[in-house]
Amino acid sequence: MTTAAAAPAPLPPGLKACLDYLRRGDVLVVLDLDRLGRLAGELIRLVDELEARSIGLRALNASFDTTTPMRRAFLQIQAASAYVSAATDEIGLIPGG
């Protein structure tokens, strides 16, 4: 039995337009990583695509910056954190409550 990989979720139109506008040397700045995708795989794929185009990524609330050496390890940690945060919001849990 084989399992087909799920197709990536379509990008929201505004994000797609923004990504299409970016050029080599630009840096995409977002407030939180979860604005770019809910799954770690989606975030990693997006970062890889941006990196292939020589475009940086910064997330302000996560102190995340792909233009620094520790970006890959930090991406994994932040992607997992964004997933937990989004899942917690969906089921109505209140942090610290």
ABEGO torsion letter per residue (X at the ends): XBBBBBBBBBBBAAAAAAAAABBBGBBBBBABAAAAEABAAAAAAAAAAAAAAGBBBBBAAAGBBAABAAAAAAAAAAAAAAAAAAAAAAAGBBBGX
